[in-house]
Amino acid sequence: MSIESGVAAPPLTAKDFTTDQEVRWCPGCGDYSILAQVQKVMPQIGVPRENIVIISGIGCSSRLWSRMCQLGHGAKQ
């Protein structure tokens, strides 16, 4: 339920955790599988997007947050 309006927010879907950013990892990279599973699980945990923090390391895996949504450091909103 939204605190501001008192109205329940619509349930999240995997599409809420995707972006139009092109995914450019190497063919066969495990990051594709990790991204797909995270996008599948995030709506199921029931936490609002604004309360989710994604921390990633360096290298190719550091692009995970930008594949989830366009909110975050360095992304255009």
Secondary structure in CASP SS format (residue, H / E / C, confidence):
PFRMAT SS
TARGET T0000
AUTHOR 0000-0000-0000
METHOD secondary structure of the structure
MODEL  1
M C 1.00
S C 1.00
I C 1.00
E C 1.00
S C 1.00
G C 1.00
V C 1.00
A C 1.00
A C 1.00
P C 1.00
P C 1.00
L C 1.00
T C 1.00
A H 1.00
K H 1.00
D H 1.00
F H 1.00
T C 1.00
T C 1.00
D C 1.00
Q C 1.00
E C 1.00
V C 1.00
R C 1.00
W C 1.00
C C 1.00
P C 1.00
G C 1.00
C C 1.00
G H 1.00
D H 1.00
Y H 1.00
S H 1.00
I H 1.00
L H 1.00
A H 1.00
Q H 1.00
V H 1.00
Q H 1.00
K H 1.00
V H 1.00
M H 1.00
P H 1.00
Q H 1.00
I H 1.00
G C 1.00
V C 1.00
P C 1.00
R H 1.00
E H 1.00
N H 1.00
I C 1.00
V C 1.00
I C 1.00
I C 1.00
S C 1.00
G C 1.00
I C 1.00
G C 1.00
C H 1.00
S H 1.00
S H 1.00
R H 1.00
L H 1.00
W H 1.00
S H 1.00
R H 1.00
M H 1.00
C C 1.00
Q C 1.00
L C 1.00
G C 1.00
H C 1.00
G C 1.00
A C 1.00
K C 1.00
Q C 1.00
END
